Amino acid sequence: MKISARNVFKGKVIQITEGAVNSEVIIELQGGIKMASVITKESVKNLGLQVGKEAYSIVKASNVLVAVE
């Protein structure tokens, strides 16, 4: 796999919550860090995602938001 994004994290799918159109996929990275992504149900199927399967969490964004209370 070659990709232009620099933030690529390998982990395991620990949860998939299906909605009507989209699914929320939770990937656990090293150190117990969890990343969530909302993708289409079709993408979950096409990628063969299932709990326990290894997957990559790839972050490519032009903006990073920071907030405080």
Contacts in CASP RR format, 6 or more apart in sequence:
PFRMAT RR
TARGET T0000
AUTHOR 0000-0000-0000
METHOD contacts of the structure
MODEL  1
MKISARNVFKGKVIQITEGAVNSEVIIELQGGIKMASVITKESVKNLGLQ
VGKEAYSIVKASNVLVAVE
1 56 0 8 1.000
3 58 0 8 1.000
4 60 0 8 1.000
5 58 0 8 1.000
5 59 0 8 1.000
5 60 0 8 1.000
6 60 0 8 1.000
7 58 0 8 1.000
7 59 0 8 1.000
7 60 0 8 1.000
8 56 0 8 1.000
8 57 0 8 1.000
8 58 0 8 1.000
9 27 0 8 1.000
9 29 0 8 1.000
9 35 0 8 1.000
9 56 0 8 1.000
9 57 0 8 1.000
9 58 0 8 1.000
9 59 0 8 1.000
10 29 0 8 1.000
10 54 0 8 1.000
10 55 0 8 1.000
10 56 0 8 1.000
11 27 0 8 1.000
11 28 0 8 1.000
11 29 0 8 1.000
11 30 0 8 1.000
11 54 0 8 1.000
11 55 0 8 1.000
11 56 0 8 1.000
11 57 0 8 1.000
12 27 0 8 1.000
12 28 0 8 1.000
12 52 0 8 1.000
12 53 0 8 1.000
12 54 0 8 1.000
12 55 0 8 1.000
13 25 0 8 1.000
13 26 0 8 1.000
13 27 0 8 1.000
13 49 0 8 1.000
13 50 0 8 1.000
13 51 0 8 1.000
13 52 0 8 1.000
13 53 0 8 1.000
13 54 0 8 1.000
13 55 0 8 1.000
14 26 0 8 1.000
14 27 0 8 1.000
14 28 0 8 1.000
14 34 0 8 1.000
14 51 0 8 1.000
14 52 0 8 1.000
15 24 0 8 1.000
15 25 0 8 1.000
15 26 0 8 1.000
15 51 0 8 1.000
16 23 0 8 1.000
16 24 0 8 1.000
16 25 0 8 1.000
16 26 0 8 1.000
16 44 0 8 1.000
16 49 0 8 1.000
16 50 0 8 1.000
16 51 0 8 1.000
17 23 0 8 1.000
17 24 0 8 1.000
17 26 0 8 1.000
18 41 0 8 1.000
18 44 0 8 1.000
19 41 0 8 1.000
21 40 0 8 1.000
21 41 0 8 1.000
22 38 0 8 1.000
22 39 0 8 1.000
22 40 0 8 1.000
22 41 0 8 1.000
23 38 0 8 1.000
23 39 0 8 1.000
23 40 0 8 1.000
23 41 0 8 1.000
23 43 0 8 1.000
23 44 0 8 1.000
24 36 0 8 1.000
24 37 0 8 1.000
24 38 0 8 1.000
25 36 0 8 1.000
25 37 0 8 1.000
25 38 0 8 1.000
25 39 0 8 1.000
25 44 0 8 1.000
25 49 0 8 1.000
25 55 0 8 1.000
26 34 0 8 1.000
26 35 0 8 1.000
26 36 0 8 1.000
27 34 0 8 1.000
27 35 0 8 1.000
27 36 0 8 1.000
27 37 0 8 1.000
27 55 0 8 1.000
27 56 0 8 1.000
27 57 0 8 1.000
28 34 0 8 1.000
29 35 0 8 1.000
29 57 0 8 1.000
35 57 0 8 1.000
37 57 0 8 1.000
47 55 0 8 1.000
49 55 0 8 1.000
END
